[in-house]
Amino acid sequence: MKLRSAGWIMSLEPLDMDGDGDTDLIYSDRRGANRGVGWLENPGSATIRKPTAWKDHLLGGQGKEVMFLDAADLDGDDDTDIVCTTRSQQLLIFKKADTKWDVDTLPNPYGLPHGKAVAIGDVNGDGRPDLVHTTNTGGNRKVPGVSWLEQAESKWAVHNIGGSVGVKFDLIELVDLDKDGDLDAITCEESDNLGVFWYENPLK
């Protein structure tokens, strides 16, 4: 059952976006006529098997090559926000307002053009969600392909995770892999065939 035409889906995440108790779908569509970031609204059990009943909420990013996304409450207002990487030197941050969605931008770390993936989580244990970001450095080994952006009081502070190892990183996840009470980063690297990487958080 086709719910939406797509060009190149990068992310597809199940989440209740409107608080009605059923599962909606968040997506990032990288290319094609319908590209951008949005969500498909679950119409409820009565019409869930009718494709035309699923409403497509396109939030933005139509003019960019959007990549992987993640969703969480970034600003503590109890609404789900969406962060998406792009190949346009910036991340897109979609925040839900009262009747619409606001779109903010955040420069890619170290001025790198090709963002790949992002994960949201409290990396340093200060109670504020941070962002962990991967990129394709284009072969530039002077800048890291993996970094984390700390949500400070007034701006985002960039921290190096990956060092000079690897150039083209991909999907990234935050998980407490060693059960020590902080979030570690898990990702993979393509161009240098370095495989799966675990960056252990030094917090604990």
Backbone as a printed PyTorch tensor [residue, N CA C, xyz], in Angstrom:
tensor([[[  0.8480,  -1.1900,   0.0000],
         [  0.0000,   0.0000,   0.0000],
         [  0.8870,   1.2440,   0.0000]],

        [[  0.8390,   1.9910,  -1.0640],
         [  1.6940,   3.1720,  -1.2120],
         [  1.0930,   4.3580,  -0.4680]],

        [[  1.8860,   4.9540,   0.4340],
         [  1.4190,   6.0940,   1.2100],
         [  1.8840,   7.4270,   0.6390]],

        [[  3.0080,   7.4170,  -0.1090],
         [  3.5730,   8.6670,  -0.6150],
         [  4.5710,   8.3590,  -1.7190]],

        [[  4.5980,   9.1960,  -2.7580],
         [  5.6500,   9.0880,  -3.7630],
         [  6.9570,   9.5990,  -3.1710]],

        [[  8.0700,   8.9920,  -3.5800],
         [  9.3570,   9.3690,  -3.0020],
         [ 10.4570,   9.2560,  -4.0420]],

        [[ 11.5230,  10.0300,  -3.8260],
         [ 12.6720,   9.9850,  -4.7130],
         [ 13.8040,   9.1490,  -4.1450]],

        [[ 14.2520,   9.4900,  -2.9310],
         [ 15.3450,   8.7640,  -2.2820],
         [ 15.1920,   8.9750,  -0.7760]],

        [[ 14.4700,   8.0960,  -0.1380],
         [ 14.2310,   8.2190,   1.2980],
         [ 15.5130,   7.8920,   2.0640]],

        [[ 15.9080,   8.8050,   2.9560],
         [ 17.0720,   8.5910,   3.8110],
         [ 16.6560,   8.1210,   5.2030]],

        [[ 15.6550,   8.7720,   5.7720],
         [ 15.1640,   8.4040,   7.1030],
         [ 13.6680,   8.1670,   7.0580]],

        [[ 13.2230,   7.2090,   7.8520],
         [ 11.8010,   6.9320,   8.0230],
         [ 11.6200,   6.4690,   9.4640]],

        [[ 11.0180,   7.3230,  10.2940],
         [ 10.9400,   7.0630,  11.7240],
         [  9.4840,   7.0320,  12.1970]],

        [[  9.0930,   6.0190,  12.9720],
         [  7.7390,   5.9640,  13.5370],
         [  7.6600,   6.7720,  14.8310]],

        [[  6.6990,   7.6850,  14.9130],
         [  6.5700,   8.5350,  16.0990],
         [  5.1890,   9.1770,  16.1050]],

        [[  4.6250,   9.3490,  17.2820],
         [  3.3400,  10.0470,  17.4090],
         [  3.6060,  11.5460,  17.3770]],

        [[  3.3590,  12.1740,  16.2400],
         [  3.7020,  13.5820,  16.0580],
         [  2.6210,  14.5370,  16.5330]],

        [[  1.3860,  14.0980,  16.5920],
         [  0.2870,  15.0040,  16.9310],
         [ -0.3840,  14.6670,  18.2560]],

        [[  0.1900,  13.7290,  18.9950],
         [ -0.3020,  13.4290,  20.3280],
         [ -1.6580,  12.7680,  20.3920]],

        [[ -2.0600,  12.0940,  19.3110],
         [ -3.3800,  11.4550,  19.3110],
         [ -3.3110,   9.9680,  19.6380]],

        [[ -2.1120,   9.4860,  19.9590],
         [ -1.9770,   8.1130,  20.4140],
         [ -1.6610,   7.0900,  19.3480]],

        [[ -1.6470,   7.4860,  18.0690],
         [ -1.2780,   6.5270,  17.0380],
         [  0.0760,   6.8920,  16.4310]],

        [[  0.6000,   5.9950,  15.6200],
         [  1.9550,   6.1310,  15.1110],
         [  1.9680,   6.8050,  13.7460]],

        [[  2.6070,   7.9700,  13.6830],
         [  2.8210,   8.6730,  12.4250],
         [  4.2140,   8.3210,  11.8950]],

        [[  4.5650,   8.8310,  10.7250],
         [  5.8500,   8.5240,  10.1080],
         [  6.5690,   9.8130,   9.7290]],

        [[  7.7830,   9.9940,  10.2510],
         [  8.6340,  11.1220,   9.8620],
         [  9.5610,  10.6500,   8.7490]],

        [[  9.8170,  11.5110,   7.7760],
         [ 10.6830,  11.1120,   6.6640],
         [ 11.6090,  12.2460,   6.2320]],

        [[ 12.7260,  11.8640,   5.6230],
         [ 13.5520,  12.7900,   4.8480],
         [ 13.7290,  12.1750,   3.4680]],

        [[ 13.3720,  12.9420,   2.4500],
         [ 13.4060,  12.4820,   1.0570],
         [ 14.4590,  13.3100,   0.3270]],

        [[ 15.5180,  12.6560,  -0.0990],
         [ 16.7320,  13.3470,  -0.5600],
         [ 16.6010,  13.9840,  -1.9380]],

        [[ 15.9120,  13.3390,  -2.8600],
         [ 15.8820,  13.8290,  -4.2430],
         [ 14.4910,  13.6660,  -4.8490]],

        [[ 14.3010,  14.3560,  -5.9760],
         [ 13.0560,  14.2140,  -6.7080],
         [ 12.0820,  15.3420,  -6.4660]],

        [[ 10.9380,  15.2400,  -7.1010],
         [  9.9320,  16.2990,  -7.0530],
         [  9.3490,  16.4910,  -5.6650]],

        [[  9.3680,  15.4500,  -4.8430],
         [  8.7570,  15.5190,  -3.5130],
         [  9.7830,  15.5740,  -2.3890]],

        [[ 11.0000,  15.9930,  -2.7040],
         [ 12.0490,  15.9610,  -1.6900],
         [ 11.7940,  16.9660,  -0.5680]],

        [[ 12.3720,  16.6660,   0.5940],
         [ 12.2140,  17.5240,   1.7540],
         [ 12.0250,  16.6940,   3.0130]],

        [[ 11.6710,  17.3790,   4.0940],
         [ 11.4400,  16.7520,   5.3930],
         [  9.9780,  16.9330,   5.7640]],

        [[  9.3530,  15.8880,   6.2510],
         [  7.9490,  16.0000,   6.6270],
         [  7.4860,  14.8030,   7.4260]],

        [[  6.1780,  14.7220,   7.5990],
         [  5.6210,  13.5650,   8.3050],
         [  4.2630,  13.2010,   7.7340]],

        [[  3.9830,  11.9170,   7.7840],
         [  2.7170,  11.3760,   7.3130],
         [  1.8240,  11.1290,   8.5150]],

        [[  0.6480,  11.7480,   8.5010],
         [ -0.2700,  11.6750,   9.6300],
         [ -1.1490,  10.4350,   9.5400]],

        [[ -1.0410,   9.5860,  10.5360],
         [ -1.8630,   8.3860,  10.6330],
         [ -3.3290,   8.7980,  10.8150]],

        [[ -4.2290,   8.3480,   9.9350],
         [ -5.6260,   8.7810,  10.0250],
         [ -6.4360,   8.0620,  11.0980]],

        [[ -5.8450,   7.0610,  11.7300],
         [ -6.5810,   6.2990,  12.7310],
         [ -7.0640,   4.9680,  12.1870]],

        [[ -7.4680,   4.0970,  13.0630],
         [ -7.7680,   2.7140,  12.7000],
         [ -8.8880,   2.5720,  11.6780]],

        [[ -9.8420,   3.4890,  11.6700],
         [-10.9920,   3.3510,  10.7720],
         [-10.5980,   3.4590,   9.3050]],

        [[ -9.6060,   4.3090,   9.0010],
         [ -9.2180,   4.5350,   7.5970],
         [ -7.7310,   4.3120,   7.3620]],

        [[ -7.0630,   3.5950,   8.2560],
         [ -5.6150,   3.4460,   8.1640],
         [ -5.1830,   2.7320,   6.8860]],

        [[ -6.0560,   1.9010,   6.3140],
         [ -5.7070,   1.1620,   5.1040],
         [ -6.1100,   1.8910,   3.8240]],

        [[ -6.5040,   3.1390,   3.9520],
         [ -6.8100,   3.9640,   2.7840],
         [ -5.6590,   4.9450,   2.5750]],

        [[ -4.8440,   4.7450,   1.5400],
         [ -3.6730,   5.6040,   1.3420],
         [ -4.0080,   7.0900,   1.2710]],

        [[ -5.1350,   7.4350,   0.6820],
         [ -5.4950,   8.8490,   0.5410],
         [ -5.8540,   9.4940,   1.8740]],

        [[ -6.0750,   8.6880,   2.9060],
         [ -6.4240,   9.2350,   4.2180],
         [ -5.1950,   9.7160,   4.9840]],

        [[ -4.0090,   9.2830,   4.5550],
         [ -2.7700,   9.7070,   5.2070],
         [ -2.3910,  11.0990,   4.7010]],

        [[ -2.3820,  12.0820,   5.5940],
         [ -2.0520,  13.4530,   5.2120],
         [ -0.5440,  13.6660,   5.2690]],

        [[  0.0020,  14.2350,   4.1900],
         [  1.4360,  14.4960,   4.0870],
         [  1.7230,  15.9280,   4.5350]],

        [[  2.4440,  16.0840,   5.6430],
         [  2.8290,  17.4040,   6.1450],
         [  4.2800,  17.6600,   5.7480]],

        [[  4.5030,  18.3880,   4.6640],
         [  5.8570,  18.7170,   4.2190],
         [  6.3250,  19.9570,   4.9710]],

        [[  7.3720,  19.8200,   5.7730],
         [  7.8000,  20.8890,   6.6750],
         [  8.8260,  21.8290,   6.0630]],

        [[  9.6650,  21.3430,   5.1560],
         [ 10.6850,  22.2010,   4.5610],
         [ 11.8010,  21.3790,   3.9550]],

        [[ 12.8510,  22.0740,   3.5160],
         [ 13.9990,  21.4110,   2.9170],
         [ 13.8370,  21.0630,   1.4590]],

        [[ 12.8080,  21.6060,   0.8090],
         [ 12.5500,  21.2470,  -0.5860],
         [ 13.6890,  21.6660,  -1.5210]],

        [[ 14.3730,  22.7450,  -1.2040],
         [ 15.4410,  23.2330,  -2.0720],
         [ 16.8100,  22.6870,  -1.7310]],

        [[ 16.8720,  21.7080,  -0.8410],
         [ 18.1540,  21.1680,  -0.4050],
         [ 18.1820,  19.6530,  -0.5640]],

        [[ 19.3860,  19.1130,  -0.5520],
         [ 19.5350,  17.6620,  -0.5750],
         [ 19.6030,  17.1890,   0.8760]],

        [[ 18.4480,  16.8370,   1.4230],
         [ 18.3780,  16.4530,   2.8340],
         [ 18.8920,  15.0280,   3.0180]],

        [[ 19.4550,  14.7780,   4.1920],
         [ 20.0540,  13.4770,   4.4740],
         [ 19.3230,  12.8100,   5.6430]],

        [[ 20.0660,  12.2850,   6.6180],
         [ 19.4460,  11.5960,   7.7500],
         [ 18.9000,  12.5920,   8.7710]],

        [[ 17.8870,  12.1690,   9.5260],
         [ 17.2980,  13.0320,  10.5490],
         [ 17.1680,  12.2890,  11.8700]],

        [[ 16.8730,  13.0600,  12.9110],
         [ 16.5010,  12.5110,  14.2040],
         [ 15.4540,  13.4320,  14.8060]],

        [[ 14.7070,  12.9340,  15.7740],
         [ 13.6170,  13.7130,  16.3690],
         [ 13.6210,  13.5540,  17.8830]],

        [[ 13.4120,  14.6710,  18.5790],
         [ 13.3250,  14.6930,  20.0410],
         [ 12.8930,  16.0930,  20.4480]],

        [[ 12.6180,  16.2760,  21.7290],
         [ 12.2710,  17.5990,  22.2490],
         [ 13.5620,  18.3520,  22.5520]],

        [[ 13.9500,  19.2670,  21.6610],
         [ 15.2050,  20.0000,  21.8150],
         [ 15.1200,  21.1290,  22.8300]],

        [[ 13.9710,  21.7860,  22.9170],
         [ 13.8720,  23.0240,  23.6870],
         [ 13.0220,  22.9130,  24.9470]],

        [[ 12.6230,  21.7150,  25.3280],
         [ 11.9240,  21.5100,  26.5800],
         [ 10.4950,  21.9930,  26.6190]],

        [[  9.8450,  22.1030,  25.4520],
         [  8.4510,  22.5690,  25.4180],
         [  7.4550,  21.4240,  25.2770]],

        [[  7.9450,  20.1920,  25.3970],
         [  7.1170,  18.9800,  25.3200],
         [  6.5870,  18.6890,  23.9220]],

        [[  7.1320,  19.3500,  22.9010],
         [  6.8160,  19.0310,  21.5130],
         [  8.0190,  18.3520,  20.8640]],

        [[  7.7550,  17.5170,  19.8810],
         [  8.8300,  16.8540,  19.1580],
         [  9.4120,  17.7810,  18.1080]],

        [[ 10.7150,  17.9930,  18.1490],
         [ 11.4320,  18.7570,  17.1390],
         [ 12.1880,  17.7910,  16.2320]],

        [[ 12.5350,  18.2530,  15.0390],
         [ 13.2270,  17.4130,  14.0630],
         [ 14.5050,  18.1150,  13.6240]],

        [[ 15.6090,  17.3750,  13.5990],
         [ 16.8790,  17.8930,  13.0920],
         [ 17.2920,  17.0330,  11.9060]],

        [[ 17.6600,  17.6850,  10.7980],
         [ 18.0310,  16.9570,   9.5850],
         [ 19.3200,  17.5250,   9.0070]],

        [[ 20.2250,  16.6540,   8.6170],
         [ 21.4480,  17.0840,   7.9540],
         [ 21.1710,  17.3320,   6.4720]],

        [[ 22.0500,  18.1070,   5.8420],
         [ 21.9290,  18.3850,   4.4120],
         [ 23.3120,  18.3800,   3.7660]],

        [[ 23.3060,  18.3820,   2.4430],
         [ 24.5360,  18.5730,   1.6780],
         [ 24.6570,  20.0400,   1.2600]],

        [[ 24.1510,  20.9190,   2.0960],
         [ 24.1370,  22.3590,   1.8050],
         [ 24.7820,  23.1590,   2.9350]],

        [[ 25.7650,  22.5640,   3.6040],
         [ 26.5750,  23.2400,   4.6250],
         [ 25.8090,  23.5800,   5.9030]],

        [[ 24.6590,  22.9550,   6.1170],
         [ 23.8970,  23.3020,   7.3100],
         [ 22.9700,  22.1700,   7.7400]],

        [[ 22.5930,  22.2350,   9.0140],
         [ 21.5300,  21.3790,   9.5310],
         [ 20.2460,  22.1820,   9.5590]],

        [[ 19.1370,  21.5070,   9.3460],
         [ 17.8160,  22.1180,   9.4540],
         [ 17.1850,  21.6780,  10.7710]],

        [[ 16.6610,  22.6410,  11.5270],
         [ 16.0040,  22.3520,  12.7940],
         [ 14.5550,  22.8020,  12.6980]],

        [[ 13.6460,  21.8500,  12.7790],
         [ 12.2140,  22.1290,  12.6790],
         [ 11.6190,  22.0930,  14.0810]],

        [[ 11.0790,  23.2250,  14.5140],
         [ 10.4790,  23.3250,  15.8420],
         [  8.9970,  23.6370,  15.7150]],

        [[  8.2020,  22.8870,  16.4510],
         [  6.7560,  23.0550,  16.3750],
         [  6.3130,  24.2510,  17.2050]],

        [[  5.6630,  25.2200,  16.5570],
         [  5.0640,  26.3580,  17.2410],
         [  3.5820,  26.0590,  17.4650]],

        [[  2.8140,  27.0550,  17.8750],
         [  1.4050,  26.8240,  18.2040],
         [  0.6090,  26.2940,  17.0130]],

        [[  0.7350,  26.9520,  15.8670],
         [ -0.0750,  26.5770,  14.7060],
         [  0.7640,  26.2480,  13.4760]],

        [[  2.0890,  26.2950,  13.5950],
         [  2.9480,  26.0390,  12.4380],
         [  4.2950,  25.5080,  12.9200]],

        [[  5.1610,  25.2140,  11.9650],
         [  6.5160,  24.7760,  12.2730],
         [  7.4970,  25.8720,  11.8720]],

        [[  8.4180,  26.2090,  12.7730],
         [  9.4900,  27.1460,  12.4650],
         [ 10.7180,  26.3580,  12.0280]],

        [[ 11.4740,  26.9230,  11.0820],
         [ 12.6760,  26.2660,  10.5790],
         [ 13.8880,  27.1390,  10.8840]],

        [[ 14.8180,  26.6020,  11.6600],
         [ 16.0880,  27.2690,  11.9340],
         [ 17.2000,  26.5120,  11.2200]],

        [[ 18.3300,  27.1690,  11.0380],
         [ 19.4850,  26.5110,  10.4340],
         [ 20.6760,  26.6040,  11.3820]],

        [[ 21.5570,  25.6370,  11.2630],
         [ 22.7680,  25.5770,  12.0650],
         [ 23.9050,  25.1650,  11.1370]],

        [[ 25.0050,  25.9280,  11.0950],
         [ 26.0980,  25.5790,  10.1840],
         [ 26.6860,  24.2080,  10.5050]],

        [[ 27.0710,  23.4920,   9.4690],
         [ 27.7860,  22.2420,   9.6870],
         [ 29.0680,  22.5060,  10.4690]],

        [[ 29.4660,  21.6020,  11.3440],
         [ 30.7270,  21.7780,  12.0670],
         [ 31.9090,  21.9320,  11.1160]],

        [[ 32.8060,  22.8320,  11.4530],
         [ 34.0560,  23.0480,  10.7270],
         [ 33.8430,  23.4780,   9.2740]],

        [[ 32.6650,  24.0000,   8.9680],
         [ 32.3970,  24.5110,   7.6300],
         [ 32.3070,  23.4570,   6.5480]],

        [[ 32.1500,  22.2030,   6.9250],
         [ 32.0930,  21.1220,   5.9380],
         [ 30.7560,  21.1380,   5.1990]],

        [[ 30.7680,  20.9290,   3.8820],
         [ 29.5270,  21.0640,   3.1140],
         [ 28.5870,  19.8750,   3.2020]],

        [[ 29.1290,  18.6720,   3.3070],
         [ 28.3010,  17.4800,   3.1140],
         [ 27.9920,  16.7830,   4.4340]],

        [[ 26.9230,  17.2030,   5.0920],
         [ 26.4750,  16.5140,   6.2920],
         [ 25.8940,  15.1570,   5.9410]],

        [[ 26.0090,  14.2010,   6.8500],
         [ 25.4650,  12.8690,   6.6030],
         [ 24.3490,  12.5180,   7.5830]],

        [[ 24.6750,  12.4570,   8.8840],
         [ 23.6690,  12.0080,   9.8500],
         [ 23.7800,  12.7940,  11.1480]],

        [[ 22.7220,  12.6920,  11.9540],
         [ 22.6770,  13.3940,  13.2350],
         [ 21.9130,  12.5330,  14.2360]],

        [[ 22.3210,  12.6170,  15.4890],
         [ 21.6040,  11.9610,  16.5830],
         [ 21.4620,  12.9540,  17.7240]],

        [[ 20.3200,  12.9070,  18.3970],
         [ 20.0160,  13.8360,  19.4800],
         [ 20.1160,  13.1110,  20.8160]],

        [[ 20.8160,  13.7210,  21.7700],
         [ 20.9130,  13.1430,  23.1040],
         [ 21.7580,  14.0230,  24.0040]],

        [[ 21.6280,  13.8390,  25.2970],
         [ 22.3840,  14.6280,  26.2720],
         [ 23.7640,  14.0020,  26.4480]],

        [[ 24.7360,  14.5110,  25.7120],
         [ 26.0740,  13.9210,  25.6950],
         [ 26.8490,  14.2110,  26.9760]],

        [[ 26.7230,  15.4250,  27.5070],
         [ 27.5510,  15.8330,  28.6460],
         [ 26.8120,  15.8420,  29.9800]],

        [[ 25.5750,  15.3630,  29.9940],
         [ 24.8570,  15.1960,  31.2450],
         [ 24.3970,  16.4660,  31.9160]],

        [[ 24.2160,  17.5400,  31.1370],
         [ 23.7750,  18.8070,  31.7380],
         [ 22.2680,  19.0100,  31.6560]],

        [[ 21.5530,  18.0040,  31.1540],
         [ 20.1020,  18.0940,  31.0670],
         [ 19.5770,  18.6830,  29.7810]],

        [[ 20.4730,  19.1650,  28.9050],
         [ 20.0500,  19.7270,  27.6210],
         [ 20.4390,  18.7800,  26.4900]],

        [[ 19.5290,  18.5210,  25.5470],
         [ 19.8680,  17.6600,  24.4150],
         [ 20.9550,  18.2900,  23.5430]],

        [[ 21.9100,  17.4870,  23.1410],
         [ 22.9740,  17.8980,  22.2360],
         [ 22.8050,  17.1670,  20.9060]],

        [[ 23.6610,  17.4840,  19.9460],
         [ 23.6370,  16.8410,  18.6350],
         [ 24.9870,  16.1820,  18.3750]],

        [[ 24.9660,  14.9490,  17.8810],
         [ 26.1710,  14.2980,  17.3880],
         [ 26.0240,  14.1710,  15.8790]],

        [[ 27.0660,  14.5590,  15.1430],
         [ 26.9570,  14.8090,  13.7010],
         [ 28.0550,  14.0700,  12.9480]],

        [[ 27.7010,  13.4740,  11.8090],
         [ 28.6960,  12.8880,  10.9180],
         [ 28.6570,  13.5860,   9.5740]],

        [[ 29.7760,  13.4950,   8.8610],
         [ 29.8800,  14.1880,   7.5860],
         [ 30.8180,  13.4490,   6.6450]],

        [[ 30.7860,  13.8540,   5.3940],
         [ 31.7880,  13.4650,   4.4080],
         [ 32.7560,  14.6350,   4.3010]],

        [[ 33.9860,  14.4440,   4.7310],
         [ 34.9470,  15.5490,   4.7480],
         [ 35.5300,  15.8560,   3.3770]],

        [[ 35.1710,  15.0710,   2.3760],
         [ 35.7300,  15.2920,   1.0440],
         [ 37.2120,  14.9890,   0.9680]],

        [[ 37.6820,  14.1360,   1.8630],
         [ 39.0970,  13.7780,   1.8850],
         [ 39.9520,  14.6870,   2.7400]],

        [[ 39.3550,  15.6910,   3.3500],
         [ 40.0950,  16.6260,   4.2000],
         [ 40.3210,  15.9980,   5.5790]],

        [[ 41.5470,  15.5890,   5.8550],
         [ 41.8490,  14.9240,   7.1210],
         [ 42.2590,  15.8990,   8.2260]],

        [[ 42.1660,  17.1790,   7.9340],
         [ 42.4810,  18.1820,   8.9490],
         [ 41.2750,  18.5030,   9.8270]],

        [[ 40.1110,  18.0060,   9.4300],
         [ 38.8930,  18.2350,  10.2050],
         [ 38.2340,  16.8870,  10.4960]],

        [[ 37.5390,  16.7670,  11.6180],
         [ 36.9370,  15.4770,  11.9800],
         [ 35.6520,  15.1980,  11.2170]],

        [[ 35.4270,  13.9270,  10.9270],
         [ 34.1740,  13.5230,  10.3040],
         [ 33.0670,  13.2710,  11.3000]],

        [[ 33.4190,  13.2150,  12.5850],
         [ 32.4420,  13.0110,  13.6540],
         [ 32.6590,  14.0810,  14.7210]],

        [[ 31.6030,  14.7620,  15.1000],
         [ 31.7070,  15.8130,  16.1130],
         [ 30.4090,  15.8780,  16.9090]],

        [[ 30.4540,  16.5850,  18.0310],
         [ 29.2040,  16.8090,  18.7640],
         [ 29.0260,  18.2840,  19.0290]],

        [[ 27.7740,  18.7040,  18.9350],
         [ 27.4040,  20.1020,  19.1040],
         [ 26.6850,  20.2400,  20.4400]],

        [[ 27.3260,  20.9390,  21.3390],
         [ 26.7900,  21.1300,  22.6830],
         [ 25.7840,  22.2740,  22.6920]],

        [[ 24.5940,  21.9980,  23.2000],
         [ 23.5840,  23.0360,  23.3210],
         [ 23.8680,  23.8470,  24.5890]],

        [[ 24.6120,  24.9350,  24.4210],
         [ 24.9660,  25.7940,  25.5400],
         [ 23.8620,  26.8240,  25.7620]],

        [[ 24.1040,  27.7840,  26.6580],
         [ 23.0750,  28.7580,  27.0130],
         [ 22.6530,  29.6170,  25.8280]],

        [[ 23.6220,  30.0940,  25.0410],
         [ 23.2910,  31.0570,  23.9890],
         [ 23.6000,  30.5720,  22.5860]],

        [[ 24.4490,  29.5570,  22.4300],
         [ 24.7920,  29.0700,  21.0960],
         [ 25.2560,  27.6240,  21.1860]],

        [[ 25.4870,  27.0280,  20.0250],
         [ 25.9520,  25.6550,  19.9640],
         [ 27.4800,  25.6520,  19.9120]],

        [[ 28.1090,  24.8630,  20.7750],
         [ 29.5650,  24.7470,  20.8090],
         [ 29.9790,  23.4290,  20.1610]],

        [[ 30.9540,  23.4900,  19.2500],
         [ 31.3760,  22.3190,  18.4830],
         [ 32.5590,  21.6320,  19.1670]],

        [[ 32.4810,  20.2970,  19.2760],
         [ 33.5490,  19.5080,  19.8890],
         [ 33.9580,  18.3810,  18.9390]],

        [[ 35.2470,  18.1310,  18.8580],
         [ 35.8140,  17.0920,  18.0080],
         [ 35.6540,  15.7270,  18.6740]],

        [[ 35.1060,  14.7730,  17.9400],
         [ 35.0630,  13.3820,  18.4080],
         [ 35.9890,  12.5040,  17.5780]],

        [[ 35.9210,  12.6430,  16.2630],
         [ 36.5340,  11.6750,  15.3670],
         [ 38.0090,  11.8540,  15.0950]],

        [[ 38.5530,  13.0400,  15.3480],
         [ 39.9470,  13.2730,  15.0140],
         [ 40.1920,  13.1870,  13.5160]],

        [[ 41.3640,  12.7400,  13.1300],
         [ 41.7340,  12.7010,  11.7110],
         [ 41.4940,  11.3430,  11.0720]],

        [[ 40.8840,  10.4200,  11.7970],
         [ 40.6620,   9.0670,  11.2810],
         [ 39.3680,   9.0190,  10.4810]],

        [[ 39.4580,   8.5900,   9.2070],
         [ 38.2680,   8.4420,   8.3780],
         [ 37.8400,   9.7340,   7.7160]],

        [[ 37.1110,   9.5990,   6.5980],
         [ 36.6840,  10.7870,   5.8510],
         [ 35.1940,  10.7930,   5.5120]],

        [[ 34.5690,   9.6370,   5.3930],
         [ 33.1610,   9.5910,   4.9940],
         [ 32.3790,   8.7100,   5.9650]],

        [[ 31.7960,   9.3660,   6.9580],
         [ 31.0160,   8.6510,   7.9530],
         [ 29.5380,   8.6630,   7.5750]],

        [[ 28.7760,   7.7750,   8.1840],
         [ 27.3820,   7.6090,   7.7760],
         [ 26.4620,   7.6810,   8.9890]],

        [[ 25.4880,   6.7960,   9.0550],
         [ 24.4890,   6.7990,  10.1200],
         [ 25.1550,   6.7790,  11.4920]],

        [[ 24.5940,   7.5390,  12.4400],
         [ 25.1390,   7.5800,  13.7930],
         [ 24.0160,   7.3880,  14.8040]],

        [[ 24.3340,   6.6870,  15.8900],
         [ 23.3750,   6.4400,  16.9620],
         [ 24.0180,   6.7810,  18.2970]],

        [[ 23.2060,   7.2330,  19.2360],
         [ 23.6520,   7.4580,  20.6040],
         [ 23.0410,   6.3910,  21.5040]],

        [[ 23.8890,   5.6800,  22.2430],
         [ 23.4160,   4.6130,  23.1200],
         [ 24.4550,   4.3990,  24.2210]],

        [[ 24.0080,   4.0550,  25.4000],
         [ 24.9280,   3.7390,  26.4940],
         [ 25.3860,   2.2960,  26.3220]],

        [[ 26.3840,   2.1070,  25.4770],
         [ 26.7910,   0.7630,  25.0810],
         [ 27.4360,  -0.0120,  26.2320]],

        [[ 28.1790,   0.6740,  27.0860],
         [ 28.8930,  -0.0030,  28.1610],
         [ 28.1970,   0.1190,  29.5170]],

        [[ 26.9690,   0.6390,  29.5080],
         [ 26.1280,   0.7080,  30.7110],
         [ 26.8090,   1.4450,  31.8720]],

        [[ 27.5030,   2.5510,  31.5450],
         [ 28.1510,   3.3170,  32.6040],
         [ 27.4220,   4.6220,  32.9060]],

        [[ 26.2560,   4.8210,  32.2900],
         [ 25.4380,   5.9760,  32.6240],
         [ 25.5860,   7.1760,  31.7260]],

        [[ 26.3480,   7.0640,  30.6270],
         [ 26.4110,   8.1540,  29.6530],
         [ 26.2290,   7.6050,  28.2440]],

        [[ 25.9930,   8.5060,  27.2940],
         [ 25.7040,   8.1010,  25.9210],
         [ 26.9850,   8.0130,  25.1000]],

        [[ 27.1850,   6.8740,  24.4560],
         [ 28.2900,   6.6790,  23.5290],
         [ 27.7840,   6.8520,  22.1010]],

        [[ 28.6980,   7.0890,  21.1740],
         [ 28.3400,   7.2670,  19.7660],
         [ 28.7640,   6.0410,  18.9640]],

        [[ 27.8580,   5.5580,  18.1210],
         [ 28.1220,   4.4220,  17.2410],
         [ 27.9070,   4.8820,  15.8070]],

        [[ 28.9070,   4.6770,  14.9510],
         [ 28.7660,   5.0730,  13.5540],
         [ 29.5850,   4.1300,  12.6820]],

        [[ 29.6270,   4.4090,  11.3870],
         [ 30.4230,   3.6080,  10.4650],
         [ 31.0870,   4.5210,   9.4420]],

        [[ 32.2110,   4.0570,   8.9020],
         [ 32.9810,   4.8460,   7.9380],
         [ 33.1040,   4.0650,   6.6430]],

        [[ 32.9310,   4.7530,   5.5040],
         [ 32.8660,   4.0750,   4.2150],
         [ 34.1590,   4.1390,   3.4110]],

        [[ 34.6620,   5.3360,   3.1480],
         [ 35.7110,   5.5210,   2.1420],
         [ 37.0150,   4.8160,   2.4820]],

        [[ 37.4090,   4.8230,   3.7430],
         [ 38.6450,   4.1630,   4.1570],
         [ 38.4170,   2.7280,   4.6230]],

        [[ 37.1900,   2.2390,   4.4570],
         [ 36.8390,   0.8700,   4.8460],
         [ 37.1800,   0.5800,   6.3120]],

        [[ 36.8730,   1.5360,   7.1700],
         [ 37.2090,   1.3980,   8.5840],
         [ 36.1370,   0.6640,   9.3760]],

        [[ 34.9570,   0.4760,   8.7860],
         [ 33.9310,  -0.3230,   9.4320],
         [ 33.1550,   0.4080,  10.5090]],

        [[ 32.7690,  -0.3380,  11.5450],
         [ 31.9230,   0.1850,  12.6160],
         [ 32.7930,   0.7930,  13.7170]],

        [[ 32.4130,   1.9900,  14.1590],
         [ 33.1690,   2.7020,  15.1930],
         [ 32.3230,   2.8950,  16.4430]],

        [[ 32.9540,   2.6710,  17.5840],
         [ 32.3630,   3.0150,  18.8820],
         [ 33.2210,   4.1070,  19.5050]],

        [[ 32.6120,   5.2810,  19.6770],
         [ 33.2820,   6.3640,  20.3860],
         [ 32.7510,   6.3800,  21.8170]],

        [[ 33.5930,   5.9460,  22.7610],
         [ 33.1640,   5.8700,  24.1540],
         [ 33.1830,   7.2520,  24.7950]],

        [[ 32.0710,   7.6170,  25.3810],
         [ 31.9510,   8.9080,  26.0530],
         [ 32.8610,   8.9310,  27.2880]],

        [[ 33.7510,   9.9300,  27.4030],
         [ 34.6550,   9.9830,  28.5570],
         [ 34.0160,  10.5720,  29.8110]],

        [[ 32.7200,  10.9030,  29.7430],
         [ 32.0590,  11.5490,  30.8750],
         [ 32.1260,  10.6960,  32.1360]],

        [[ 31.9580,   9.3610,  31.9600],
         [ 31.9960,   8.4560,  33.1150],
         [ 32.8740,   7.2490,  32.8170]]])
